[in-house]
Structures are given as C-alpha cells and as structure tokens.
C-alpha cells in the first residue's frame, strides 16, 4: 500500500512539473512581481474563469501548494469578473510560479525576507537622480544615466522686489518631469519622507544609497533629505521677514531637453502663506531629525522655522499665490491645513505651549479629522498624525482620544477597501490625477494606525499597496520605471525623453489612470504618466514599511 501511495505521489509530482512546463504564460494572473515576504499574506487575482490553482517551485517543477480559487467577484469600475488565489500558507523562501489549470501559468516570483530592499534603494535613489545644480550619474540594468550640473544661475529676484538681482537658489530636487522647484510640493514630500525615517529609521540608517557623501556625518537617507532642506532654506525672502517664495522656475515649462541644456532665466516667485507654513513644518522636522548628527545645522533649521512661524502668526490672513507671468506648476492651495501642520511641528520640536494651543484650536475646527486620501493640497493628516503620536505632555485628552479614533476609523476603511477590491486597492474605486501617489501615501495612514493600535490587518494592507503597484492591478504590470514586470517605458520625464537611452530613468512611480481602465504608457500624457516627488515619497514610505 505504501509503495502504491509513493508511486501515485511520484506520478503526481512528475505530472505537475510537466503541466507547468507545458502551460503557456498568461496575463490573466495578476500578482506582485517584486515577490512576497515569507510570513505575509500572498494573493493573486485571476481574470479568466477557473476553479483551482497550484503553486509550483520554479526550479524543481514540483507542486508545493494547491487550493481552490474564491469567486467569481464582479467589480463595476473595471467591468470585470475575478477569482482570487490565496497562497499565504507558502512561507518557504524560494522562487515559484502560479499555475491555473485551463488558464496558464504566471511569471516566476520570489518569496524572501529582502524582496523589497533593492526596490527601496532604487526608488530612494530616484531623489538623488533628481538633484538640481550638480552632476548626477548611476548605472542600472546595463545603462548609464547621467546629467551635468544644471541651473547654476538659480535664481533671479525680479518677482520679490529686486529687479535684475540674483540670489543663490541652486540645489534641491527637480519637482517632477519638469525642472521646476516648488515649495508646496516639497512640503508633503519631505513630511512623508521624515515620517519614513521616524517610523522605520532603525532599518533605514544602515542602508547605503550609493550617493555622494555631502553630509558624511549622517545616514544616507538623511543626507539625501538634507540636499532638499539646503535648497529650501534659500527660499526665504532675503529681507528677513520669513516669507517663503512659492516656487523657483522659469516662466514657462522647458521643452523636452536635458536639464543642463535649459538656460532660460529662472526666478524666485512671490511668497504664499501655504508655502511659508509648509517651510515652517519642514524646518521644524529637520531640526528634530538632524539634531543627532549636526546640532548647528539643526539649530539653523529651527531658527529659520521660528522666523517664518512668527511671520505667519503676525499675518493670519491667507496669501494665495498668483501665477501672473508664470505658466509652470501652480500648486495653488489654501493655507488652513498648512498652518495646522506648521503648528504641529513647531510644538513637537520646541514644546512651546502657544504652538500647542494654535494646533489644537485648528484640529477642533476640522470637519474631517483624518483624510483617507491626501496630497500636497491637504496636509492636515501630517499635523494630525504628529499630534496623535507625540509623547509630549499637555495635550487635551479628549481631543487626543478623538483624533486616535479617527485614525483607526480611516485605517479600517482602507482595510475594507482593499479586502473588497479584487486588486486589493486601498483607495477602492476612486481615481484622480496622481492616484498611484494617493494609494502609496495611504501606507502612512495604515502604519500610523498600527503604531496606535497594533493589528496585522494594517500592516498587511500596507503591503497590499506594494502588491498593487507592482503588478496586482488591472494592467498586470508595474507602475514603477525599471522595477518589476513590464514597467512603464515612456514616463512624462524630460531626462528619459532626451538622453538617447531607450529605458527610462529607473525607480519612478508614474501617476496612473484618471479612471480604473484608462492608464496609458505615453510620454506626452502628463496627467497619467508623469513622475513627481510627492508620489515618489509615498512609494519610498510604502517600501520602507516592507523592509
């Protein structure tokens, strides 16, 4: 009897290996092309009718797991039926593929503890490759990417009252697919990146990004962030008032050329109260996180934040930015949320009681305490999260409890969205310009909730974000250049379009569709295929959470 069972098992293993080899690859199986952590949930979406699936060890051809698919599930926004394969029981590190009888087999994927490390490094290095004012270079997948030092005449002061005069505005990061530098978008970007350091710094501090040692006393992650704060410090008006220029750009977007070939005159623009408040928040955070490595620089950041915060307090009326002669990115927004965030970070850094009073009075006026989806136009979440997680004393206990409840409720909504969406998208059926950035940034909501009330459902949904962005989506492909399965080849990015290299600059998240099914990989489609620092920060945070 034992011999018969062993013989049957052998035939089964041989058969499964043969079937795997003979089945064609199919794009009807959508899964995470980066791979999966050993103990995490592992799911794939199948878009052709089937009943069961197998997980095959790709090296031995042997079946290691078999189960029934769940479904079908009809989802209206994609007008599609889907079946779900759950293979979370497979925890052994290795290389595998999914086989669905009657449908086909997936590409090979990895299970391992470090599947997100290289993608994290590549995505974070994207900020280095965005640097303005210095030559950058990097090798990736056999290609050498480089730019020469650019925009060395940044910038002119004509729009801040000093005609034909210059002030040093070099440095920082290009904002997106264009070469502009925008304070408001730097705000949400730096806030999310500082959160990544705050929440996962123990993992990030020893990771080499292979970047120039511009601040060798700091870990690479903070060195890269300091490149942006060095620039932002230059955005303060030269009159000492504390006002902050809204942006530093040419009057119109550059054509598709390399940055070093862009010689058009670039200007500091007039100030806005939103930009000034975002500057305060960034510099207050910088003072906290840089202090352990460079106390003098941290004090410089805090001094700059204090001057601008005092200006805001003395000038409570909103000051909107008006484009005027400019047609580059507007980033026009009200300042109520930005002032809230500024107060939060000033209080967290200094412990000043008046800043806490300012912050709590602003939180109490919010109609929605925590937004599920947020971006540069609404940074209330950054201030609210800082308030909720702060260990400082003196907070209104009732407000603190209310805020924490709101954070948990938001995270629960995101979990529910992911669990009911066939592609585990925490944003559900909501789509907009830059929606991939919104999805990636929702990892912050989930991880903050997990700090407050640890629950595996929050961390698993955070991982779902990575899974979705790298292949478990309607298109069955990665949304990040150079990483994962069939990544974007034509991002709206002037470097990628102008360097003579077929493959785009690596590691960048593209914006995504304006609806569930209309994303196209076209260079000219800036509303769907541009790259931008605010979206990139969300991607870096999500990957950091998976390390």
ROMARDREN-128370 format. One record per residue (C-alpha): x, y, z. Coordinates in nm, 4 decimals, decimal comma. Each point is the difference from the previous one (the first is absolute). Example, Ala and Ser with C-alpha at 12.3 -4.5 7.8 and 13.67 -1.06 7.14 Angstrom:
        px        py        pz
    1,2300   -0,4500    0,7800
    0,1370    0,3440   -0,0660
This chain:
        px        py        pz
    0,0000    0,0000    0,0000
    0,2831    0,2383    0,0894
    0,1670   -0,0776   -0,3331
   -0,3213    0,0862   -0,1848
   -0,0323    0,3297    0,1854
    0,3625    0,0908   -0,0682
   -0,0444   -0,0920   -0,3651
   -0,3156    0,2126   -0,0236
    0,1787    0,2909    0,1675
    0,2919   -0,0314   -0,2414
   -0,2347   -0,0053   -0,2994
   -0,1795    0,3058    0,1410
    0,3266    0,1927    0,0408
    0,1192   -0,0941   -0,3470
   -0,3384    0,0923   -0,1420
   -0,0100    0,3370    0,1739
    0,3483    0,0828   -0,1263
   -0,0909   -0,1009   -0,3517
   -0,3215    0,1975    0,0097
    0,1892    0,3067    0,1221
    0,2475   -0,0288   -0,2835
   -0,2678   -0,0490   -0,2624
   -0,2448    0,2669    0,1138
    0,0459    0,3390   -0,1693
    0,0714    0,3141    0,1966
   -0,3078    0,2143    0,0392
   -0,0737    0,3594    0,0893
   -0,3233   -0,1143    0,1637
    0,1899   -0,0630    0,3255
    0,0826    0,3285    0,1727
    0,2394   -0,0100    0,2945
    0,2831    0,1886    0,1676
    0,2962   -0,0101   -0,2360
    0,2383    0,1051    0,2798
   -0,0907   -0,3062    0,2029
   -0,1303   -0,0583    0,3495
    0,1331   -0,0022    0,3545
    0,0015   -0,3541    0,1457
   -0,2609    0,0608    0,2704
   -0,2163    0,2517   -0,1833
   -0,3284   -0,0619   -0,1759
    0,0452   -0,1092   -0,3599
   -0,2828    0,0435   -0,2474
   -0,0424    0,0233   -0,3738
   -0,2907    0,0997   -0,2197
   -0,1104   -0,2217   -0,2884
   -0,2156    0,1527   -0,2726
   -0,0942   -0,3155   -0,1919
   -0,2511   -0,2503    0,1374
    0,1617   -0,2868    0,1883
   -0,0535   -0,2111    0,3095
    0,3350   -0,0760    0,1571
    0,3696    0,0869   -0,0125
    0,3386   -0,1360    0,0979
    0,3222    0,1600    0,1199
    0,2983   -0,1550   -0,1759
    0,3639    0,0194    0,1046
    0,1471    0,1460   -0,3183
    0,3356   -0,1745    0,0421
   -0,1204   -0,3515    0,0772
   -0,3320    0,0142   -0,1826
   -0,1681   -0,1499    0,3053
   -0,3351    0,1028    0,1373
    0,0289    0,1433    0,3510
   -0,3567    0,1176    0,0525
   -0,3434   -0,0494   -0,1529
   -0,3316    0,1675    0,0816
   -0,3270    0,1148   -0,1467
   -0,0434    0,3495   -0,1356
   -0,2622    0,2200    0,1641
   -0,2488    0,1814   -0,2171
   -0,1147    0,1056   -0,2441
   -0,0217    0,3598    0,1192
   -0,1355    0,2642   -0,2328
    0,1491    0,3480    0,0347
   -0,1844    0,2846   -0,1667
    0,2791    0,2558   -0,0510
    0,2019   -0,2436   -0,2106
   -0,3063   -0,1828   -0,1381
    0,1708   -0,3284    0,0713
   -0,0486   -0,3290    0,1813
    0,2911   -0,1233    0,2046
    0,1050   -0,2993    0,2074
    0,2430    0,0183    0,2912
    0,2871   -0,2391    0,0700
    0,1140    0,0021    0,3628
    0,3327   -0,1758    0,0521
    0,1018    0,1567    0,3307
    0,0813   -0,3456    0,1379
    0,3086   -0,0102   -0,2212
    0,2709    0,1483    0,2218
    0,3201   -0,1712   -0,1109
    0,2366    0,2450   -0,1728
    0,0556   -0,0831   -0,3642
   -0,1186    0,0592   -0,3532
   -0,3468   -0,1053   -0,1061
   -0,2712    0,0400   -0,2583
   -0,3775   -0,0315    0,0093
   -0,1667   -0,2520   -0,2245
   -0,3714    0,0193   -0,0756
   -0,1275   -0,2977   -0,1958
   -0,1786    0,1031   -0,3162
    0,1450    0,3512    0,0257
    0,3790   -0,0178    0,0083
    0,2897    0,0826    0,2272
    0,1350    0,3209    0,1461
    0,3472    0,1431   -0,0242
    0,2474   -0,1140    0,2642
   -0,0139    0,1878    0,3295
    0,2106   -0,0071    0,3148
   -0,0819   -0,0607    0,3645
    0,2710    0,1461    0,2203
    0,0736    0,2315    0,2889
    0,1777    0,2628   -0,2108
   -0,2199    0,0202   -0,3106
   -0,0674    0,3727    0,0555
    0,3538    0,1165    0,0852
    0,1329    0,0562   -0,3522
   -0,3242    0,1653   -0,1176
    0,0186    0,2273    0,3060
    0,3576    0,1002   -0,0785
   -0,0768    0,0601   -0,3674
   -0,3074    0,2092    0,0827
    0,1780    0,2079    0,2636
    0,2951    0,0524   -0,2341
   -0,2534    0,1540   -0,2346
    0,0180    0,3111    0,2187
    0,3768    0,0159   -0,0439
   -0,0447   -0,0312   -0,3771
   -0,2461    0,2916    0,0201
    0,2622    0,2296    0,1514
    0,0345    0,3463   -0,1499
    0,3210    0,2019   -0,0130
    0,2427   -0,2913   -0,0047
    0,0969   -0,2838   -0,2300
   -0,1624   -0,3335    0,0812
    0,0563   -0,3455   -0,1408
   -0,0943   -0,3609    0,0530
    0,0139   -0,3402   -0,1658
   -0,3078   -0,2167   -0,0237
   -0,0777   -0,3122   -0,2016
    0,2937    0,0573   -0,2315
   -0,0736    0,3682   -0,0642
    0,1943    0,3013    0,1219
   -0,2151    0,2989    0,0939
    0,1511    0,3413    0,0573
   -0,0632    0,3709   -0,0097
    0,2451    0,2845    0,0271
   -0,0300    0,2757    0,2584
   -0,3058    0,2061   -0,0901
   -0,1775    0,3265    0,0835
    0,3090    0,1500    0,1597
   -0,1414    0,3520   -0,0330
   -0,3023   -0,0667    0,2234
   -0,1501    0,2411    0,0616
   -0,1099    0,3527   -0,0817
   -0,1803    0,2287    0,2469
   -0,2086    0,2107   -0,2404
   -0,3269   -0,1291    0,1490
    0,1011    0,0597    0,3603
    0,0822    0,3663   -0,0459
    0,3618   -0,0016   -0,1204
    0,0061    0,0432   -0,3776
    0,2990   -0,1529   -0,1805
    0,1524   -0,1255    0,3247
    0,0900   -0,3584    0,0774
    0,0058   -0,2118    0,3127
    0,1341   -0,3520    0,0392
   -0,2884   -0,2399   -0,0604
    0,1987   -0,2965   -0,1232
   -0,0537   -0,3544    0,1172
   -0,3001   -0,2031    0,1049
   -0,1978   -0,2402   -0,2154
   -0,1765    0,0542   -0,3274
   -0,3661   -0,0316    0,0819
   -0,1307   -0,2441   -0,2565
    0,0386   -0,0594   -0,3717
    0,0901    0,3686   -0,0259
    0,2900    0,1913    0,1553
   -0,1925    0,2324    0,2301
    0,0435    0,0134    0,3778
   -0,3181    0,0534    0,2024
   -0,0208    0,0615    0,3737
   -0,3541   -0,1314    0,0521
    0,0672   -0,3337   -0,1672
    0,3263   -0,0285    0,1874
   -0,2106    0,0314    0,3156
   -0,2015   -0,3199   -0,0264
    0,3023   -0,1774   -0,1480
    0,2307    0,0822    0,2891
   -0,2716   -0,0648    0,2564
   -0,0558   -0,3543   -0,1263
    0,3736   -0,0694   -0,0296
    0,0617    0,1241    0,3554
   -0,2814   -0,2299    0,1115
    0,1788   -0,2888   -0,1708
    0,3108    0,0851    0,2000
   -0,1970    0,0403    0,3219
   -0,1916   -0,3268   -0,0398
    0,2670   -0,2221   -0,1596
    0,3286    0,1755    0,0692
    0,1504   -0,3016    0,1748
   -0,0189   -0,1844   -0,3335
    0,0886    0,2957   -0,2200
    0,3051    0,1346    0,1817
    0,2349   -0,2742   -0,1182
   -0,1172   -0,0160   -0,3617
    0,2495    0,1361   -0,2529
   -0,1518    0,1977   -0,2860
    0,3314    0,0412   -0,1823
   -0,0288    0,3787   -0,0063
    0,2649    0,2722    0,0399
    0,1066    0,0559    0,3590
   -0,1342    0,3537    0,0192
   -0,0648   -0,0295    0,3749
    0,2153   -0,2960    0,1065
   -0,1017    0,0225    0,3644
   -0,3546   -0,1017   -0,0968
   -0,1507   -0,3279   -0,1209
   -0,0539   -0,0003   -0,3760
   -0,3771    0,0402    0,0310
    0,0348    0,3237    0,1960
    0,2865    0,1189   -0,2195
   -0,2331   -0,0105   -0,2975
   -0,2675    0,1891    0,1893
    0,2515    0,2636    0,1054
    0,0641    0,0765   -0,3667
   -0,3592    0,1203   -0,0190
    0,0018    0,1915    0,3280
    0,3218    0,1762   -0,1060
   -0,1907    0,1307   -0,3000
   -0,3209    0,0814    0,1853
    0,1905    0,2185    0,2456
    0,0828    0,2184   -0,3008
   -0,3696    0,0555   -0,0717
   -0,0354    0,2395    0,2946
   -0,0302    0,3608   -0,1135
    0,3325    0,1839    0,0299
   -0,1631    0,2771    0,2064
   -0,0168   -0,2141    0,3162
   -0,3794    0,0156    0,0149
   -0,0409   -0,3777   -0,0042
   -0,2099   -0,0040   -0,3159
    0,0643   -0,2970   -0,2294
   -0,0006    0,0056   -0,3781
   -0,2657   -0,2293   -0,1396
    0,2323   -0,1407   -0,2656
    0,3175    0,0486   -0,2013
   -0,0557   -0,0599   -0,3720
    0,0244    0,1482   -0,3448
   -0,3142    0,1717   -0,1257
   -0,1088   -0,2923   -0,2195
    0,0820   -0,3680    0,0023
    0,3232   -0,1029   -0,1700
   -0,0263   -0,2060   -0,3175
    0,1088   -0,3643    0,0095
    0,3719    0,0566    0,0501
    0,2581   -0,1094    0,2537
    0,0148    0,2244    0,3088
    0,3496    0,1294   -0,0766
   -0,1323    0,1272   -0,3334
   -0,2680    0,2136    0,1662
    0,1494    0,3497    0,0122
   -0,3200    0,2030    0,0280
   -0,0045    0,2572    0,2793
   -0,1594   -0,1369    0,3194
   -0,1590    0,2067    0,2748
   -0,0895   -0,0100    0,3664
   -0,3719    0,0707   -0,0045
   -0,2016    0,2000    0,2484
   -0,0827   -0,1605    0,3310
   -0,3125   -0,1854    0,1074
   -0,1219   -0,0773    0,3498
   -0,0373   -0,3705   -0,0873
    0,3629   -0,0201   -0,1131
    0,1100    0,1900    0,3100
   -0,1897   -0,2364    0,2308
    0,1337   -0,3094   -0,1768
    0,3503    0,1416    0,0354
   -0,0561    0,0403    0,3743
   -0,1089   -0,3625    0,0340
    0,2903   -0,1347   -0,2061
    0,2587    0,1996    0,1899
   -0,1434   -0,0888    0,3388
    0,0143   -0,3679   -0,0937
    0,3520    0,0471   -0,1364
    0,1078    0,1457    0,3318
   -0,1224   -0,3149    0,1786
    0,1395   -0,2621   -0,2307
    0,3323    0,1632   -0,0880
    0,0845    0,0965    0,3589
    0,1583   -0,3338    0,0870
    0,2461    0,0403   -0,2868
    0,0581    0,3745   -0,0410
   -0,1179    0,2222    0,2837
    0,1066    0,3235   -0,1689
   -0,1928   -0,0805   -0,3160
   -0,3024   -0,1080    0,2019
    0,0039    0,3345    0,1805
    0,0260    0,1802   -0,3342
   -0,3139   -0,1803   -0,1144
   -0,1847    0,0800    0,3218
    0,0998    0,3647   -0,0128
   -0,1328    0,0245   -0,3559
   -0,3223   -0,1750    0,0994
   -0,0479    0,2352    0,2958
    0,0363    0,3143   -0,2106
   -0,2546   -0,1243   -0,2534
   -0,2406   -0,1294    0,2651
    0,0039    0,3351    0,1788
   -0,0736    0,1671   -0,3313
   -0,3018   -0,2260   -0,0497
   -0,1281    0,0764    0,3494
    0,0327    0,3721   -0,0662
   -0,1697   -0,0351   -0,3394
   -0,2981   -0,2338    0,0399
   -0,1692    0,0954   -0,3275
    0,0575   -0,2489   -0,2820
    0,2317    0,1078   -0,2791
   -0,0653   -0,2038   -0,3127
    0,2521   -0,0406   -0,2766
   -0,0950    0,1637   -0,3308
    0,1619   -0,1435   -0,3131
    0,0236    0,3319   -0,1820
    0,2802   -0,0297   -0,2570
    0,0568   -0,3676    0,0843
   -0,1567   -0,3074   -0,1578
    0,2071   -0,2631    0,1807
   -0,1578   -0,2126    0,2733
   -0,2302    0,2127    0,2122
   -0,0388   -0,2107    0,3158
   -0,2585    0,2536    0,1101
   -0,1715   -0,0915    0,3241
   -0,1577    0,1520    0,3070
    0,2143    0,0236    0,3113
   -0,2288   -0,1307    0,2783
    0,1446   -0,3527   -0,0105
    0,3559    0,1252   -0,0457
   -0,0247    0,2246    0,3069
   -0,1333   -0,2920    0,2028
    0,2979   -0,2130   -0,1018
    0,2418    0,2857    0,0744
   -0,1396    0,0344    0,3514
    0,0247   -0,3752    0,0562
    0,3648   -0,0212   -0,0938
    0,0996    0,3149    0,1884
   -0,1660   -0,1360    0,3115
    0,1508   -0,3462   -0,0388
    0,3480    0,1455   -0,0480
   -0,0068    0,2746    0,2624
   -0,2739   -0,0929    0,2458
   -0,1275    0,3576   -0,0209
   -0,3411    0,0178    0,1688
   -0,1305    0,2713   -0,2319
    0,0744   -0,2210   -0,3013
   -0,1993   -0,2794    0,1642
   -0,2907    0,2388    0,0578
    0,0192    0,1070   -0,3632
    0,0071   -0,3629   -0,1137
   -0,2865   -0,1257    0,2149
   -0,2245    0,2905   -0,0917
    0,0567   -0,0818   -0,3672
   -0,0610   -0,3742    0,0432
   -0,3294    0,0727    0,1789
   -0,1205    0,1939   -0,3044
    0,0571   -0,2884   -0,2430
   -0,3137   -0,1528   -0,1476
    0,1979   -0,3155   -0,0858
    0,2752   -0,0824    0,2459
    0,1775   -0,2520   -0,2224
   -0,0155   -0,0195   -0,3786
    0,0223   -0,3419   -0,1626
    0,1640    0,1482   -0,3101
    0,2162    0,3120    0,0168
    0,2729    0,1878   -0,1809
    0,1711    0,3390   -0,0227
   -0,3350    0,1812   -0,0044
   -0,1022   -0,1319    0,3415
    0,2717   -0,0816    0,2525
   -0,2216   -0,0030    0,3092
    0,0845   -0,3680    0,0477
    0,3665    0,0813    0,0555
   -0,0838    0,2339    0,2861
   -0,2668   -0,2265    0,1462
    0,2305   -0,3051   -0,0088
    0,2794    0,1939    0,1681
   -0,2434    0,1079    0,2715
   -0,1337   -0,3525    0,0526
    0,3428   -0,1641    0,0221
    0,1713    0,2689    0,2059
    0,1249   -0,1007    0,3437
   -0,0066    0,3586    0,1219
   -0,2186    0,0843    0,2958
   -0,2740    0,2612    0,0154
   -0,2340   -0,1216   -0,2718
   -0,3776    0,0192    0,0348
   -0,0753   -0,3601    0,0981
   -0,3459   -0,0004   -0,1573
    0,1304    0,1402   -0,3277
    0,2876   -0,2463    0,0043
   -0,2428   -0,2906    0,0354
   -0,2227    0,1381   -0,2743
    0,2943    0,0363   -0,2366
    0,1246   -0,3524    0,0660
   -0,3482   -0,1382   -0,0616
   -0,0143    0,1849   -0,3315
    0,3350   -0,1466   -0,1027
   -0,1212   -0,3517    0,0774
   -0,3291    0,0568   -0,1842
    0,1870    0,1215   -0,3080
    0,2335   -0,2985    0,0056
   -0,2955   -0,2362    0,0381
   -0,1616    0,1536   -0,3067
    0,3181   -0,0536   -0,1974
    0,0182   -0,3615    0,1156
   -0,3607   -0,0538   -0,1070
    0,0651    0,1609   -0,3377
    0,2964   -0,2275   -0,0616
   -0,1851   -0,3098    0,1144
   -0,2950    0,0672   -0,2307
    0,1978    0,1162   -0,3034
    0,1096   -0,2857   -0,2271
    0,3410    0,1635   -0,0334
    0,0316    0,0876    0,3723
    0,0024    0,3741   -0,0712
   -0,0488    0,1923    0,3277
   -0,1283    0,3006   -0,1931
   -0,2807   -0,2161   -0,1390
   -0,1731    0,1398   -0,3071
    0,1200    0,3603    0,0427
    0,2222    0,1278   -0,2812
    0,1606    0,3364   -0,0657
    0,3151    0,1634   -0,1286
    0,2888   -0,1665    0,1834
   -0,2146   -0,2718    0,1538
    0,2951   -0,2414    0,0252
    0,1602    0,2569    0,2274
   -0,3171    0,0132    0,2089
    0,0007   -0,3790    0,0308
    0,3657   -0,0120    0,1024
   -0,0496    0,2750    0,2598
   -0,2825   -0,1943    0,1626
    0,2718   -0,2185    0,1474
    0,0608    0,2885    0,2411
   -0,3599   -0,0132    0,1279
    0,0277   -0,3745    0,0489
    0,3374    0,0015    0,1710
   -0,0962    0,2862    0,2337
   -0,3101   -0,1997    0,0980
    0,2232   -0,2999    0,0637
    0,2177    0,2066    0,2331
   -0,3081    0,1084    0,1948
   -0,1778   -0,3371    0,0001
    0,2229   -0,2779   -0,1367
   -0,1940   -0,2306   -0,2285
    0,1271   -0,2204   -0,2802
   -0,2819    0,1125   -0,2276
    0,1599    0,3452   -0,0210
    0,3448   -0,1251   -0,0908
   -0,1411   -0,2526   -0,2464
   -0,2053    0,2689   -0,1736
    0,3128    0,2151   -0,0131
    0,1711   -0,2875   -0,1807
   -0,3028   -0,0254   -0,2305
    0,0976    0,3449   -0,1250
    0,3363   -0,1312   -0,1178
   -0,1677   -0,3052   -0,1502
   -0,2454    0,2194   -0,1899
    0,2595    0,2433   -0,1328
    0,2288   -0,2754   -0,1224
   -0,2363   -0,2225   -0,1915
   -0,3189   -0,1007    0,1759
   -0,2034    0,2545   -0,1904
   -0,2255    0,0247   -0,3020
    0,2981    0,0251   -0,2349
    0,2016   -0,2825    0,1556
    0,3183    0,2080   -0,0064
    0,2185    0,2210    0,2145
   -0,0655    0,3728    0,0320
    0,3671    0,0727    0,0857
    0,2644    0,0560   -0,2659
    0,2690   -0,2653   -0,0189
   -0,1447   -0,2175    0,2771
   -0,2302   -0,2991   -0,0187
   -0,1935   -0,1500   -0,2870
   -0,0407    0,1993   -0,3215
    0,0626    0,3383    0,1653
   -0,0838    0,3343   -0,1629
    0,2282    0,0857   -0,2899
   -0,1223    0,3477   -0,0892
   -0,0458    0,2135    0,3122
   -0,0622    0,3710   -0,0393
    0,3581    0,0853    0,0942
    0,2287    0,2307   -0,1932
    0,3164   -0,1946    0,0844
   -0,1440   -0,3329   -0,1103
   -0,1215    0,1533   -0,3237
    0,3258    0,1777   -0,0807
    0,2944   -0,2161    0,1063
    0,0108   -0,2337   -0,2997
   -0,0526   -0,3088    0,2173
   -0,3034   -0,2152   -0,0724
   -0,0716   -0,0958    0,3602
   -0,1207    0,2878    0,2230
    0,1790    0,1174    0,3111
   -0,0674   -0,2694    0,2622
   -0,2019   -0,0146    0,3184
   -0,2782    0,2521   -0,0679
   -0,3715   -0,0454    0,0714
   -0,2273    0,1257   -0,2781
   -0,3267    0,1733    0,0834
   -0,2472   -0,2616   -0,1276
   -0,3391    0,0096   -0,1661
   -0,2661    0,2655    0,0381
   -0,2492   -0,2871    0,0048
    0,0301   -0,3714    0,0769
    0,0921   -0,1029   -0,3531
    0,1450    0,2983   -0,1898
    0,3684    0,0073    0,0966
    0,2307    0,0140   -0,3016
    0,3779   -0,0184   -0,0090
    0,0498    0,3098   -0,2131
    0,2633    0,2663    0,0519
   -0,2258    0,2892   -0,0975
   -0,2759   -0,0990    0,2447
    0,1090    0,2040    0,3019
   -0,3336   -0,0508    0,1769
    0,0531   -0,3783    0,0123
    0,3680   -0,0701   -0,0525
    0,2005    0,2763    0,1627
    0,2322   -0,0598    0,2936
    0,0114    0,2332    0,3022
    0,1771    0,0284    0,3348
   -0,3216   -0,0097    0,2039
   -0,1048   -0,3331   -0,1536
    0,3545   -0,1304    0,0319
    0,0069    0,0718    0,3731
   -0,3091   -0,2154    0,0493
    0,1646   -0,2842   -0,1922
    0,3157    0,0267    0,2093
   -0,2049   -0,0028    0,3205
   -0,2005   -0,3058   -0,1075
    0,3155   -0,1910   -0,0939
    0,1727    0,1043    0,3229
   -0,2933   -0,1445    0,1929
    0,0598   -0,3314   -0,1775
    0,3685   -0,0288    0,0854
